[in-house]
Amino acid sequence: MSRVAELIDLIAQGKNAEASDVFNSELLSRSYQAIADSKPRVAADYFAPVVDMTDSESTPVSEYPETEEEPNNETD
């Protein structure tokens, strides 16, 4: 729930210090919520090139499977 009505009331009463506190706390809480909401999307975008996220029920599959290296037949 937003505290906009409380902020308007404090400004109308001339209580600028209290209004500033309410405004700062509202901005801070909205910022934290926006960050929390964007974390899954940012993580998906970041890992999308290396992880196949098409089927979230199964284990992620790498787009670049590790290939077995051929044994090196160097002799000294």
Summary of the structure (lengths in Angstrom):
residues: 76
radius of gyration: 26.3
end to end distance: 74.8
largest distance: 89.4
contacts: 119
relative contact order: 0.08
helix: 54%
strand: 5%
